[in-house]
Amino acid sequence: MSVFVNVCMVVLGYFSIVFAPWYLLPIAWIFTGTALTGFFVIGHDCGHRSFAKRRWVNDLVGHIFMMPLIYPFHSWRILHNQHHAYTNKMDVDNAWQPFRPEVFGRFNTFLRVAYEQMRGRLWWLASTIHWAGLHFNLAQFEPKDHKKVKLSIAVVVGFAAIVFPWLLINFGIWGFVKFWLLPWLVYHFWMSTFTLVHHTAPHIAFSEPEDWDAAKAQLAGTVHCEYPAWVEFLCHHINVHIPHHISTAIPSYNLRLAHNSLKQHWGEYLTETTFSWALMQEIVTECHLYDARGGYLSFQDFYRGK
C-alpha cells in the first residue's frame, strides 16, 4: 500500500509540473520532491530489511525506488547501518556528526567557509555533499562489499545515462531542471533537514568513544519531530525517529505505535519537538561544533575564543 500510494503521489506531482501555470510551479516542485522523499523512505525500509521478509525483494525494491534519486542502494545501506551501530559516537558516527573545535581550527579558509555554510544557512544542501562524497567512493567500503556497491552505482549511472539525455533532447536544459533537478533539490532539502533535526538539539550529547553507551545514544540521542501532516503522509512518518533507532526492524508504518509504547515506559528520556523555522534557526545558529566536555559551540563563540 505504501508503494501504491507513493507512486500515485509522484505521478500526481509530475502531472502538476506538466500542467501547472508558471506561478504554481514552485508548489508542484515542493509536492513532487516531497513525494520523491517517500521513495527514499521505502528504499530506507528496504535497506533495513523491514520492507519485506525476503532479502531479494528488499534489494530489488530498494534499487528501484532509490534509482530516480541517483542514490546507490547498497552504498547507502552499508554506510547507514554504520550510523545506526554507532549513533552519536564521536569520530565514528558517519551521519551529520559535528566537527570538534580543534579539527575545525585546522581547516583552511575554503573548508571553513564550506563547513560554516553547510551547518548554517545552506544546511538544506548538506546531504548533497554527503551523497556525492561518500556513496560513489569505493574507498569507503570494505573489499567484501565492493561487488554490491559497484552494482548499485551501475544501476543509478545507467538510469542517469538514459533519462538525463532523454530529458535534454526532448525538453532542453529547462526541461531537465524542471522535471528532475528542482524536485531532486526539494528531496535533498528534506533529506538534509530530517537528518539534521533527527540528531541535533543543544542538550543532545555526542560522546567520546570510551564514554559512549549504545542504549543511551539510541534512546536519548535521537529526536522525535512532528512535521505538517502532508509531509508526514508523503514521507511515511519517518520522523517518528526514536523507535527506528531502538530497532531498525520496525517498518515505517509501525513507528507511531512503537513511539507511543516508548513514551509510556521511557518518556523521561525522549526528546520531542515540532518542526518550525524557529527550531531550524536555533540549530543553524547554535549547534555548529561539538566538544564532548563542553557541548555545542557556535562559530561565533569559536572565533571569540570561548
C-alpha positions as CSV (number, residue, x, y, z in Angstrom):
1,M,0.0,0.0,0.0
2,S,2.9,2.4,0.8
3,V,4.3,1.7,-2.7
4,F,1.0,2.2,-4.4
5,V,0.1,5.4,-2.6
6,N,3.6,6.8,-3.1
7,V,3.7,6.1,-6.8
8,C,0.3,7.7,-7.2
9,M,1.6,10.8,-5.4
10,V,4.7,11.1,-7.5
11,V,2.7,10.7,-10.7
12,L,0.3,13.3,-9.5
13,G,3.3,15.6,-8.7
14,Y,4.6,15.2,-12.2
15,F,1.2,15.9,-13.8
16,S,1.1,19.1,-11.7
17,I,4.6,20.1,-13.1
18,V,3.4,19.5,-16.6
19,F,0.1,21.3,-16.4
20,A,0.6,24.0,-13.7
21,P,1.0,27.6,-14.8
22,W,4.4,29.1,-14.1
23,Y,3.3,30.8,-10.9
24,L,2.2,27.4,-9.4
25,L,5.3,25.5,-10.4
26,P,7.1,26.1,-7.0
27,I,4.2,24.3,-5.3
28,A,4.3,21.5,-7.8
29,W,8.1,21.1,-7.3
30,I,7.7,21.1,-3.5
31,F,4.9,18.5,-3.6
32,T,6.8,16.3,-6.1
33,G,10.1,16.5,-4.3
34,T,8.4,15.6,-1.0
35,A,6.7,12.6,-2.6
36,L,10.1,11.5,-4.0
37,T,11.4,11.7,-0.4
38,G,8.8,9.0,0.2
39,F,10.5,6.9,-2.4
40,F,13.7,7.2,-0.4
41,V,11.9,6.1,2.8
42,I,10.6,3.0,1.0
43,G,14.2,2.3,0.0
44,H,15.3,3.1,3.5
45,D,13.0,0.4,4.9
46,C,14.4,-2.0,2.2
47,G,17.9,-1.2,3.4
48,H,17.0,-2.2,6.9
49,R,15.2,-5.3,5.6
50,S,12.0,-4.2,7.2
51,F,10.0,-3.7,3.9
52,A,9.7,-7.4,3.0
53,K,10.7,-10.8,4.5
54,R,12.8,-11.8,1.5
55,R,16.1,-10.2,1.1
56,W,16.0,-10.2,-2.7
57,V,12.6,-8.3,-2.6
58,N,14.2,-5.7,-0.3
59,D,17.2,-5.3,-2.7
60,L,15.0,-5.1,-5.8
61,V,12.5,-2.6,-4.4
62,G,15.3,-0.6,-2.8
63,H,17.2,-0.2,-6.1
64,I,14.0,0.7,-8.0
65,F,12.9,3.4,-5.6
66,M,16.3,4.9,-5.0
67,M,17.2,4.9,-8.7
68,P,15.4,8.1,-9.7
69,L,17.2,9.9,-6.8
70,I,20.6,8.7,-8.2
71,Y,21.2,7.1,-4.8
72,P,23.2,3.8,-4.9
73,F,21.1,1.5,-2.7
74,H,23.9,-0.8,-1.3
75,S,26.2,2.2,-0.8
76,W,23.6,3.9,1.3
77,R,22.6,0.7,3.1
78,I,26.1,-0.2,4.3
79,L,27.1,3.3,5.4
80,H,23.7,4.0,7.1
81,N,24.0,0.8,9.1
82,Q,27.3,2.1,10.5
83,H,25.4,5.2,11.7
84,H,22.9,3.0,13.5
85,A,25.6,0.9,15.1
86,Y,27.5,4.0,16.4
87,T,24.9,6.7,16.8
88,N,26.3,9.9,18.4
89,K,29.7,8.3,18.9
90,M,32.4,10.9,18.3
91,D,34.7,10.3,15.3
92,V,32.8,7.1,14.4
93,D,29.2,8.1,13.6
94,N,29.1,8.9,9.9
95,A,25.8,10.8,9.7
96,W,25.9,14.6,10.4
97,Q,28.4,14.4,13.3
98,P,29.6,18.0,14.2
99,F,33.3,18.6,13.9
100,R,35.4,19.2,17.0
101,P,36.6,22.8,17.5
102,E,40.3,21.7,17.2
103,V,39.6,19.9,13.9
104,F,37.7,22.9,12.5
105,G,40.6,25.1,13.7
106,R,43.0,23.2,11.3
107,F,40.8,23.8,8.3
108,N,42.0,26.1,5.5
109,T,39.8,29.1,4.6
110,F,37.9,27.2,1.9
111,L,36.9,24.3,4.1
112,R,36.0,26.6,6.9
113,V,33.6,28.6,4.7
114,A,32.1,25.4,3.2
115,Y,31.5,23.8,6.6
116,E,30.1,27.0,8.0
117,Q,27.6,27.2,5.2
118,M,26.6,23.5,5.4
119,R,26.0,23.9,9.2
120,G,24.4,27.3,8.7
121,R,22.0,28.8,6.1
122,L,22.8,26.3,3.4
123,W,22.1,23.3,5.7
124,W,19.5,22.1,3.1
125,L,22.2,21.4,0.6
126,A,24.4,19.4,3.0
127,S,23.1,16.0,2.1
128,T,24.2,16.5,-1.5
129,I,27.8,16.7,-0.2
130,H,27.3,13.5,1.9
131,W,25.6,11.8,-1.2
132,A,28.4,12.7,-3.7
133,G,31.3,12.4,-1.3
134,L,30.7,9.0,0.2
135,H,28.4,6.8,-1.8
136,F,30.3,6.6,-5.0
137,N,33.7,6.2,-3.4
138,L,34.8,2.5,-3.1
139,A,37.4,3.5,-0.5
140,Q,34.6,4.0,2.0
141,F,33.7,0.3,1.8
142,E,35.4,-3.0,2.7
143,P,36.5,-5.1,-0.2
144,K,33.9,-7.7,0.6
145,D,31.2,-5.1,-0.2
146,H,32.7,-3.8,-3.4
147,K,30.7,-6.0,-5.7
148,K,27.3,-4.9,-4.3
149,V,28.4,-1.3,-4.2
150,K,29.5,-1.4,-7.9
151,L,26.1,-2.9,-8.8
152,S,24.2,-0.1,-7.1
153,I,26.4,2.5,-8.7
154,A,25.9,0.9,-12.1
155,V,22.1,1.0,-11.6
156,V,22.0,4.7,-10.9
157,V,24.6,5.6,-13.6
158,G,22.6,3.6,-16.1
159,F,19.4,5.4,-15.1
160,A,21.1,8.8,-15.5
161,A,22.7,7.8,-18.8
162,I,19.2,7.0,-20.2
163,V,16.9,9.5,-18.6
164,F,19.1,12.6,-18.5
165,P,19.9,12.7,-22.2
166,W,16.2,11.9,-23.0
167,L,15.1,14.9,-20.9
168,L,17.7,17.2,-22.5
169,I,17.0,16.0,-26.1
170,N,13.2,16.3,-25.7
171,F,12.8,19.2,-23.3
172,G,16.1,21.0,-23.3
173,I,18.1,22.3,-20.3
174,W,14.9,23.9,-18.8
175,G,13.1,20.5,-19.0
176,F,16.0,18.8,-17.2
177,V,15.8,21.5,-14.5
178,K,12.0,21.5,-14.3
179,F,11.4,17.8,-14.3
180,W,14.4,16.4,-12.4
181,L,16.8,18.9,-10.8
182,L,14.3,21.0,-8.8
183,P,12.3,18.1,-7.4
184,W,15.6,16.4,-6.6
185,L,16.8,19.5,-4.7
186,V,13.5,19.6,-2.7
187,Y,14.1,15.9,-1.9
188,H,17.6,16.9,-0.6
189,F,16.1,19.8,1.4
190,W,14.1,17.2,3.3
191,M,16.9,14.7,3.4
192,S,19.2,17.4,5.0
193,T,16.5,18.7,7.3
194,F,15.3,15.3,8.6
195,T,18.9,14.1,9.2
196,L,19.9,17.3,11.0
197,V,16.8,17.5,13.2
198,H,16.9,13.8,14.0
199,H,20.2,14.1,15.9
200,T,20.6,17.8,16.8
201,A,19.5,19.7,19.9
202,P,21.6,21.8,22.3
203,H,21.1,19.2,25.1
204,I,21.7,16.1,23.0
205,A,25.2,14.7,23.6
206,F,27.8,13.2,21.4
207,S,30.1,11.0,23.5
208,E,33.8,10.1,23.4
209,P,34.3,6.5,22.3
210,E,35.3,5.5,25.8
211,D,32.2,7.0,27.4
212,W,29.7,6.0,24.7
213,D,26.7,4.0,25.7
214,A,24.7,2.4,22.9
215,A,21.3,2.2,24.7
216,K,21.5,5.8,25.9
217,A,22.6,7.0,22.4
218,Q,19.7,5.3,20.7
219,L,17.0,6.3,23.2
220,A,18.1,9.8,24.3
221,G,20.3,10.8,21.3
222,T,17.6,11.0,18.7
223,V,14.7,13.4,18.2
224,H,11.0,12.9,17.5
225,C,9.9,15.8,15.4
226,E,6.3,16.4,14.2
227,Y,6.1,17.9,10.7
228,P,3.0,19.1,8.9
229,A,0.5,16.2,8.2
230,W,1.0,16.3,4.5
231,V,4.8,15.9,4.9
232,E,4.3,13.0,7.4
233,F,1.9,11.3,5.0
234,L,4.2,11.7,1.9
235,C,7.3,10.6,3.9
236,H,5.8,7.6,5.7
237,H,6.2,9.1,9.2
238,I,10.0,8.6,9.1
239,N,10.4,11.4,11.5
240,V,9.0,9.3,14.3
241,H,12.6,8.5,14.6
242,I,13.4,7.2,18.2
243,P,11.8,3.8,17.8
244,H,13.6,3.4,14.5
245,H,16.9,3.7,16.4
246,I,15.8,1.3,19.1
247,S,15.1,-1.3,16.4
248,T,15.6,-0.9,12.6
249,A,13.3,-3.9,12.1
250,I,10.3,-1.8,12.8
251,P,8.7,-0.8,9.4
252,S,7.8,2.8,8.9
253,Y,4.0,2.1,9.2
254,N,4.5,0.8,12.8
255,L,6.7,3.7,14.0
256,R,3.9,5.7,15.7
257,L,2.6,2.6,17.5
258,A,6.2,1.9,18.8
259,H,6.7,5.5,19.8
260,N,3.5,5.5,21.9
261,S,4.9,2.5,23.7
262,L,8.2,4.2,24.3
263,K,6.5,7.3,25.7
264,Q,4.7,5.1,28.2
265,H,7.8,3.4,29.5
266,W,10.7,5.7,28.8
267,G,9.1,9.1,28.3
268,E,11.6,11.0,30.5
269,Y,14.4,10.1,28.1
270,L,12.7,11.1,24.9
271,T,13.2,14.4,23.1
272,E,10.1,15.6,21.2
273,T,9.7,18.8,19.2
274,T,7.7,20.3,16.3
275,F,9.2,21.5,13.0
276,S,9.3,25.2,12.7
277,W,11.7,27.9,11.3
278,A,12.4,28.9,14.9
279,L,13.7,25.3,15.5
280,M,15.9,25.5,12.4
281,Q,17.1,28.9,13.4
282,E,18.2,27.6,16.8
283,I,20.0,24.6,15.2
284,V,21.8,26.5,12.4
285,T,22.9,29.4,14.7
286,E,24.0,27.5,17.8
287,C,24.8,23.8,17.0
288,H,27.9,24.0,14.9
289,L,30.9,22.5,16.6
290,Y,31.0,20.0,19.4
291,D,33.3,19.5,22.4
292,A,32.5,16.3,24.3
293,R,33.4,18.2,27.6
294,G,31.6,21.4,26.9
295,G,28.8,20.6,24.4
296,Y,27.9,22.6,21.4
297,L,29.8,25.7,20.3
298,S,28.7,28.2,17.7
299,F,31.0,29.5,15.1
300,Q,30.7,32.9,16.7
301,D,31.8,31.6,20.0
302,F,34.7,29.7,18.4
303,Y,36.0,32.9,16.8
304,R,35.7,34.7,20.0
305,G,37.9,32.1,21.7
306,K,35.3,30.8,24.1
